[in-house]
Amino acid sequence: MEVSSQSLQDELVAIKDRLGAIETIQSISNATVVERYVREHLTTLKAKQIMRECAEPRTRSHLTSHFRFNSGPALDHHLKPLREADLLRKTVQENRTIVYEWSKLFRGLPKSTVKKVLGG
């Protein structure tokens, strides 16, 4: 049996799309619960600032320089809890650049709720 890399790529894209749709439905149908969950995990000013900055996909180098972190581990100290809480996700763009962006769970919240939670 022969499998092309393109067919595998297509399958992965389809799986990601289905998971994204499930996460979006979950956020919308449970908006109050998700908002409470998000508030429990955005307890520091730096976490909120990073989330605001990652409204658009951002690279590690951008985040490190933007927030003037002295090292990668200093950035990781703030990114790790956000990723573990599924508020940020790491993705690979088509040009193979690794970026951090809002998870579908967080992105699914109403814009007014996002503004209230992030303070802006």
N, C-alpha and C positions, 0 to 999 in steps of 0.2 A: 504494500500500500504506500502510495506516495502522497505526501502532504506538503504543500507549498507554504512558504513563510507568509505569503499574502493571505492565504485562507486562515491561518492561525491569527494573523493580525486582525482580520475582519471579525473573527469569533471573539477576540479580546475586546474589541471596540463594542460589539453587541452586548457583551456581558457588562462592561462598564456603563453603557447606556441604561441597561435594565436596573443595575444597582443604583445609579443616579436617580432614576425615576422613583424607586422605592424610598430612597432617602428624602426626596422632595415631598412625597406624599406623607411620609412620617412627620416631617417638620410642619407641614401645613395642618395636618389633622391633630397634631399635639402641640400647637404653638405655645400654649401657656406652660405646659410641662417643659418644653424645650427652652423657653425663655428662662424659667427658674433654673434649669440645669446649666445654661450658659452663665447666668449671674453667679452661680456657685463656683464656677471655674475661672471667671474673670475677676479675680480678687485684687489684682495689682494694677497700678497705673500703667506700667510697662506692658503688661498683657493686653490691656485695652489699646494702647498705642500701636502695638504690633498688629493687632487685629484690624485696626483702622487702616494701617499701611498695606495690609494684605488684601484689601478689597480688590486690588488688582494684583495679579501674580507677581511675586517678587523673588529675586534670587538671594541666596545667602550673602553674597558679597554686597548687594544693595542694602539688605537689612543691617549687616555689620557696620557699614559706613554710615548709613542714615542715622542709626542710633548710637554711633560712636563707641561700639563695643571694641575692646582691645584684642579679642580673640574669638575663635569659633566656639570654644566651650562657653564663653560668656553669653553668646547668642543662644546656644543650645539650652542653657539654663532656663531661658524664657520660652523657647520654642517647644521643648519637650512636653511640658504640661499641656500646652495648647493642642499638640498633636495627639497626646494620649487621651485627651478629653474629646477628640474628634471635632475640634473646632477649626483646626487648620489641617490641610493635607499637602503632602509633597507630591508633585506631579512632574512628568517629563514632557516637555513640549516637543513638537515635531522636529525642531532643530537640535534636539537632545539637551536643551538647557533645563536644569532642574529648578523648579520654582515652588514657592509656598503660596497657597491661596486658601480662601474660605472653603470649608467642607460643604457638601450639599446640605447637611443638617443645619448648619448656621445660615447658609445662603437662602434656605427655604423660609426663614422667618420674614414676617412683613417688614418693609423698610422702616416704618415708624418704630417698630420694636428694636431693630438693629441700631437706629439712631439713639434711642433711649439707653440701651445697654452699653453702647460704646461712648456715650456722652458727647454726641456731636451731630 
